[in-house]
């Protein structure tokens, strides 16, 4: 599983740490932009998982959404 996250999110270190702890076999990459979320990525966690864009208001909820994929 490939997970790309945007570096403009203020809590990027915490988000990256939680993703790598929850999905140890996935490759987590921090990119400058993942496309299409330029305004939202500064206020909420946003990820692109195997080509599917996911957003949520909290880090815990986005991890839950990624688990459902």
Rosetta blueprint (number, residue, H / E / L):
1 X L
2 X E
3 X E
4 X E
5 X E
6 X E
7 X L
8 X L
9 X L
10 X L
11 X L
12 X H
13 X H
14 X H
15 X H
16 X H
17 X H
18 X H
19 X H
20 X H
21 X H
22 X H
23 X L
24 X L
25 X L
26 X L
27 X E
28 X E
29 X E
30 X E
31 X E
32 X L
33 X L
34 X L
35 X L
36 X L
37 X L
38 X L
39 X L
40 X H
41 X H
42 X H
43 X L
44 X L
45 X L
46 X E
47 X E
48 X E
49 X E
50 X L
51 X L
52 X E
53 X E
54 X E
55 X E
56 X L
57 X L
58 X L
59 X H
60 X H
61 X H
62 X H
63 X H
64 X H
65 X H
66 X H
67 X H
68 X H
69 X L
